[in-house]
Structure formats: structure tokens, C-alpha cells
Amino acid sequence: MSNKKYLNKKIAEQILFVNEFDKPIQEKLSKREFQILQYCTEGISSKEIAEKLLISPKTVSTYRTRILQKLQIDNFAQMIYQLNIKEL
């Protein structure tokens, strides 16, 4: 898997304030969910995240699903799009 990053640093910082009422994401997610979200925004694959955190790829997938539900978004591409719009 490539080490491409999908968000620039400014957008990645904005991830703290996305979605309903600009409530900080850290208040919506567990520490582990937020950690996985950060890795996802860096373009790190689920397999690589699992290796870094010493958990199974299936567990990472479960966390990703919970993150999407809690943030009320359909997919990570939608989240990245929303963050890009906020930067404009």
C-alpha cells in the first residue's frame, strides 16, 4: 500500500470540528476511534492500522463503521469532501 496522504495538515487539523454544531469530534468518539480516524485521514490502510495498534483488521473495520455512524456520514470520502469545503 502506498503512503499517500489524503489531507493536507490544515485540513487534518480541521477534523476536530466537523459535522453537527461544530461539536469537537473528540467528544463524539472514543480515544481509540479518534486514533483510528487520524490514521485514516493520513491514508493509512486498515491492515497497517491494525499492525500499528496490535489489533485485527476486522476490529479496525468495526471501529471505522462506528466512526461513520457517530459522525453521521456515509463514508470517509464524504468526510474528506466536507473538510475540503470548510477550507475554502
PAZAPA-4460 file (N, C-alpha, C; in steps of 0.05 Angstrom, whole numbers, plus 32768, in hexadecimal, padded with zeros to 4 digits):
% residues 88
    n_x    n_y    n_z   ca_x   ca_y   ca_z    c_x    c_y    c_z   seq   type   mol
   8011   7FE8   8000   8000   8000   8000   8012   8019   8000     1      M     A
   800A   802D   7FF1   801A   8045   7FF0   8016   8056   8009     2      S     A
   8029   8068   800E   8028   8079   8025   801C   8094   801E     3      N     A
   800A   8095   800B   7FFE   80AF   8003   7FED   80BA   801A     4      K     A
   7FEE   80D4   801C   7FDD   80E2   8030   7FC6   80EF   8021     5      K     A
   7FAF   80ED   802C   7F97   80F7   801E   7F90   8113   8027     6      Y     A
   7F9A   811C   803D   7F93   8137   8048   7FAC   8146   804D     7      L     A
   7FAC   8160   8047   7FC3   8170   804F   7FC0   8175   806D     8      N     A
   7FD6   8180   8079   7FD7   8183   8096   7FC0   8195   80A0     9      K     A
   7FBA   81AB   8092   7FA5   81BD   809A   7F8A   81AF   809B    10      K     A
   7F84   819F   8087   7F6A   8191   8086   7F6A   817C   809D    11      I     A
   7F80   816E   80A0   7F80   815A   80B5   7F7B   8166   80D1    12      A     A
   7F85   817E   80D5   7F80   818C   80EF   7F63   8193   80F1    13      E     A
   7F55   8199   80DB   7F39   81A0   80DC   7F27   8189   80E3    14      Q     A
   7F32   8171   80E1   7F22   8159   80E7   7F18   815A   8104    15      I     A
   7F23   816A   8114   7F1A   816D   8130   7EFE   817A   8131    16      L     A
   7EF7   8189   811C   7EDE   8197   811D   7ECE   8193   8103    17      F     A
   7EC1   817C   8101   7EB1   8176   80EA   7E96   816C   80F3    18      V     A
   7E82   8171   80E2   7E67   8167   80E6   7E57   8177   80FB    19      N     A
   7E42   816B   8105   7E2D   8178   8114   7E37   818C   8128    20      E     A
   7E2F   81A5   8125   7E34   81BA   8138   7E52   81BF   813E    21      F     A
   7E63   81B6   812C   7E80   81B8   8130   7E8A   81AF   814B    22      D     A
   7E7C   819B   8155   7E84   818E   816F   7E9E   817F   8169    23      K     A
   7EB2   8182   817A   7ECB   8174   8175   7EC7   8156   8172    24      P     A
   7ED4   814B   815E   7ED2   812F   8159   7EDC   811F   8171    25      I     A
   7EEF   8129   817F   7EFA   811A   8196   7EE4   8115   81AB    26      Q     A
   7ECF   8126   81AB   7EB9   8122   81BE   7EA6   810D   81B4    27      E     A
   7EA7   8107   819A   7E95   80F3   818F   7EA1   80D7   818D    28      K     A
   7EBB   80D6   818C   7EC9   80BC   8188   7ED9   80B4   81A0    29      L     A
   7EDC   809A   81A3   7EEE   8090   81B8   7F0B   8097   81AF    30      S     A
   7F1D   8094   81C2   7F3A   8099   81BC   7F43   8088   81A5    31      K     A
   7F3C   806F   81A6   7F44   805C   8191   7F38   8063   8176    32      R     A
   7F1E   806A   8176   7F11   8071   815D   7F1F   808A   8151    33      E     A
   7F25   809D   8162   7F32   80B6   8158   7F4E   80AF   814D    34      F     A
   7F5C   809D   815B   7F76   8095   8152   7F75   8088   8136    35      Q     A
   7F61   8077   8132   7F5E   806A   8119   7F55   807E   8103    36      I     A
   7F44   8091   810B   7F3C   80A6   80F8   7F55   80B5   80EF    37      L     A
   7F66   80BC   8101   7F7E   80CB   80F9   7F8F   80BB   80E6    38      Q     A
   7F93   80A1   80EB   7FA2   8090   80D8   7F94   8090   80BD    39      Y     A
   7F7A   808D   80BD   7F6B   808C   80A3   7F6F   80A6   8093    40      C     A
   7F6F   80BD   80A0   7F72   80D6   8092   7F8F   80D9   8087    41      T     A
   7FA1   80C9   8092   7FBD   80C9   8088   7FC0   80B6   8071    42      E     A
   7FAA   80A8   8069   7FAB   8095   8053   7FB7   807A   805A    43      G     A
   7FB7   8074   8074   7FC2   805A   807D   7FAC   8045   807A    44      I     A
   7FB3   802E   806F   7F9F   8019   806A   7F97   800C   8085    45      S     A
   7F80   7FFE   8084   7F76   7FF0   809B   7F8A   7FDB   80A5    46      S     A
   7F97   7FCE   8092   7FAB   7FB9   8099   7FC2   7FC6   80A8    47      K     A
   7FCC   7FDD   809D   7FE2   7FEB   80AA   7FDB   7FF5   80C6    48      E     A
   7FC2   8000   80C8   7FB8   8009   80E2   7FB8   7FF2   80F6    49      I     A
   7FAE   7FDC   80ED   7FAC   7FC4   80FE   7FC8   7FBC   8108    50      A     A
   7FDB   7FBD   80F6   7FF7   7FB6   80FE   8002   7FCA   8112    51      E     A
   7FFD   7FE4   810E   8007   7FF8   8120   7FFB   7FF6   813C    52      K     A
   7FE1   7FEF   813D   7FD2   7FEF   8156   7FD0   7FD3   8163    53      L     A
   7FDC   7FBF   8155   7FDC   7FA3   815E   7FBF   7F99   8162    54      L     A
   7FAE   7F9E   814F   7F93   7F94   814E   7F8E   7F88   8133    55      I     A
   7F78   7F7A   8130   7F72   7F6D   8116   7F67   7F82   8102    56      S     A
   7F6B   7F7D   80E8   7F5F   7F8E   80D4   7F40   7F8F   80D6    57      P     A
   7F34   7F79   80DF   7F17   7F79   80E3   7F0F   7F8D   80F9    58      K     A
   7F1F   7F8E   810E   7F19   7FA1   8123   7F1B   7FBE   8119    59      T     A
   7F2F   7FC3   8108   7F32   7FDE   80FC   7F19   7FE4   80EC    60      V     A
   7F10   7FD0   80DC   7EF8   7FD4   80CC   7EE0   7FDB   80DD    61      S     A
   7EDD   7FCD   80F4   7EC7   7FD3   8106   7EC9   7FEF   8111    62      T     A
   7EE1   7FF7   8119   7EE5   8013   8122   7EDE   8027   810C    63      Y     A
   7EE6   8022   80F4   7EE0   8034   80DE   7EC2   8037   80DA    64      R     A
   7EB4   8021   80DC   7E96   8022   80D9   7E8A   8032   80F0    65      T     A
   7E93   802F   8108   7E89   803E   811F   7E8F   805C   811B    66      R     A
   7EA7   8062   8111   7EAE   807E   810C   7E9A   808B   80F9    67      I     A
   7E95   807D   80E3   7E82   8088   80CF   7E67   808C   80DB    68      L     A
   7E5E   8079   80EB   7E43   807C   80F8   7E42   8093   810B    69      Q     A
   7E56   8096   811C   7E57   80AB   812F   7E59   80C7   8122    70      K     A
   7E67   80C9   810C   7E6A   80E2   80FF   7E54   80E7   80EA    71      L     A
   7E42   80D4   80E7   7E2B   80D6   80D5   7E34   80DC   80B8    72      Q     A
   7E48   80CD   80AF   7E51   80CF   8094   7E50   80B3   8087    73      I     A
   7E4F   80B2   806D   7E4D   8099   805F   7E68   808B   805A    74      D     A
   7E7D   809A   8056   7E97   808F   8051   7EAD   80A3   8056    75      N     A
   7EC5   8099   8057   7EDC   80AB   805D   7EE1   80BF   8046    76      F     A
   7EDA   80B8   802E   7EDD   80CB   8018   7ECA   80E3   801D    77      A     A
   7EB2   80DF   8027   7EA0   80F4   802D   7EAB   8107   8043    78      Q     A
   7EB8   80FB   8057   7EC4   810A   806C   7EDA   811C   8061    79      M     A
   7EEB   8111   8050   7F01   8120   8044   7EF6   8136   8033    80      I     A
   7EE1   8131   8024   7ED4   8145   8014   7ECA   815C   8025    81      Y     A
   7EBC   8156   803B   7EB2   816A   804D   7EC9   817B   8059    82      Q     A
   7EDF   816F   8060   7EF5   817D   806A   7F02   8190   8055    83      L     A
   7F03   8186   803D   7F0D   8197   8027   7EFB   81AF   8022    84      N     A
   7EE1   81AC   8024   7ECE   81C2   8020   7ED3   81D7   8036    85      I     A
   7ED6   81CD   804F   7EDB   81E0   8065   7EF4   81F1   8062    86      K     A
   7F08   81E6   8054   7F21   81F4   8050   7F1D   820B   803C    87      E     A
   7F0A   8209   8029   7F07   821E   8015   7EFC   8238   8020    88      L     A
***
